């Protein structure tokens, strides 16, 4: 299926060394550009499940006649993608050296980066330290801001689509899903659909969801990428973020960075930073006070959550009615203190998405009967599953 090592292209100009990877629309090879004696990466258009290669030949075929027009349309898009990337000039965007058609398909030749992808770099270290992660994010942000100014959205930002050059700088690749827009914000290019669970916001799951130019879609994915770099984990699906909020981020992450991730990964576009410069502003520590009311009280809320969890964990078969006064006394003091310091936070009655476990404490505090409180916990989608199960067990034990 792949081109064999030693295969030459363009009358011996390029020689294939090995396959680097495969995707739904192409195969990427390490190759040598013999005239210049340098290593390059070559991407070959080859649609998985639609294309085949002739035996003992490099020629691509589409065996099913009904699929030929379909494959040809994507071949044209592949060539256009290469031309669009070649028109870009930014140190953190992959450079295209050449494009040509051969073997009934098309190829484009790129600079080769030997240090692999950002995804591989993270997996090798569990997670990155914050300083390193923010350096990559700022480089990616600069590249995204550059294309946004040209009315282009990448729409596939994730660690797998970022290579590391010889100096370990981030290089954005794979513009196969990118869209171009006119000055009125209407899309002028059609691209194949593709979803990267955890990195794509809700609008990318909706038909026509990215038909209008909006940098906020890439900003969500950039925030999700930062989440992965710092935690070593894939973010939850956008639908889960919508229902339950983001998981509480580790305490080793600074408040300003937590704020940047929370803002970027808002499920509603209007609540995200509207431009890359605005996103970068959230990462500045001096702006935590300006923007971060939720972040400022994060430690207070975490302490409260830990207290409630411990009580639920140790109560066992003890009557919840007897425990309630103690819960109310301890929680009310904390909530009163928070209310005095941050009245706007409680007045809007909107639980901090990063601290959904707090809803357990608030429910107990606001309800005067233990059974009602427990039922509210069990039925609330905003309360973590673990807490709901504990509350359900308490209900059963008190019947």
Buried (B, 14 or more C-beta within 10 A) or exposed (E): EBBEEEBBBEEEBBBBBEBBEBBEBBBBBBBBBEEEEEBBBBBBBBBEEBBBBEEEEBEBBBEEEEBEEEBEEBBEBBBBBBEBBBEBEBEBBBBBBBBBEBBBBBBBBBBBBEBEBBBEBBBEEEBBEBEBBBBBBBBBBBBBBBBBEEBBBBBBBBBBBBBBBEEEBBBBBBBBBBBBBEEEEEBEEEBEEBEBEBBBBBBBBEEEBBBBBBBBBBBBBBBBBBBBBBBEEBBBBBEBBBEBBBBBBEEEBBBBBBBBBBBBBBBEBEEBBBBBEBBBBBBEEEBBEEBBBBBBBBEBBBEBBEBBBEBBEEBEEEEBEEBBEEBBEBBBEBBEEBEEEBEEBBEEEEBBBBBBBBBBBBBBBEBEEBBEBBBBBBEBEBBBEEBBEBBBBBBEEBE
